[in-house]
C-alpha cells in the first residue's frame, strides 16, 4: 500500500514543498510528534483508521507546538521584565 505512488499526492506534495519554509512552530510540532508516535497509547485507539490516527496525531502535535510557543513567549516576557 505505501509503495504505490499516487500522482495526485506527488503533485500536491511537490507544490507544497516548493513554497514551504519551516517555522519554529513546525520544528516544535515535529518534536511533539516524535513523542506522540513513541507513546504506546497512540496506536491503542480501537477501531481507528490509519487516516484518522494520522489526522489526530498531527492535530495533537500542533496543539503541543502552540503550547510550547506560548511558554517560550511567556518566558521571554518574564526575562524582559526582570533583566539580570
C-alpha positions in Angstrom: 0.0 0.0 0.0 2.7 2.5 0.9 4.9 1.5 -2.0 2.4 2.7 -4.6 2.8 6.2 -5.8 -0.2 8.4 -6.2 0.3 11.1 -8.9 -2.1 13.5 -7.2 -0.4 13.1 -3.8 3.0 13.7 -5.5 1.7 16.8 -7.3 0.3 18.3 -4.0 3.4 17.4 -2.0 5.6 18.9 -4.7 3.6 22.2 -4.8 3.7 22.5 -1.0 7.4 21.9 -0.8 8.2 24.4 -3.5 7.0 27.2 -1.2 7.5 25.7 2.2 9.6 27.4 4.8 9.9 25.6 8.0 8.9 27.7 11.0 9.7 27.3 14.7 6.1 26.1 15.1 6.8 23.3 12.6 10.0 22.3 14.4 8.2 22.2 17.7 5.4 20.1 16.1 8.0 17.7 14.7 9.5 17.3 18.2 6.0 16.8 19.7 5.1 14.3 17.0 8.1 12.2 17.9 6.8 11.8 21.4 3.3 11.2 20.3 4.2 8.4 18.0 6.5 6.9 20.5 3.7 6.5 23.0 2.1 3.1 23.1 -1.3 4.8 23.7 -1.2 6.5 20.3 -1.9 3.3 18.3 -4.1 1.8 21.0 -7.2 3.6 19.7 -9.5 0.8 18.9 -11.2 0.9 15.5 -9.5 4.0 14.3 -8.5 4.2 10.7 -4.9 5.0 9.7 -6.1 8.3 8.2 -7.9 9.2 11.5 -4.9 8.4 13.6 -2.7 10.4 11.3 -5.0 13.4 11.5 -5.3 13.2 15.3 -1.6 12.9 15.7 -0.9 15.9 13.6 -3.5 18.0 15.4 -2.1 17.0 18.8 1.5 17.8 17.6 0.4 21.3 16.6 -1.5 21.9 19.8 1.6 21.0 21.7 3.7 23.2 19.4 1.4 26.1 20.1 1.7 25.5 23.9 5.5 25.5 23.5 5.4 28.8 21.6 3.2 30.3 24.3 5.5 29.1 27.0 8.5 30.5 25.1 6.8 33.9 24.7 5.9 33.9 28.4 9.5 33.1 29.4 10.8 35.8 27.2 8.4 38.4 28.6 9.4 37.4 32.2 13.1 37.8 31.2 12.4 41.2 29.7 10.5 42.3 32.9 13.4 41.2 35.1 16.7 41.8 33.5 19.7 40.3 35.2 
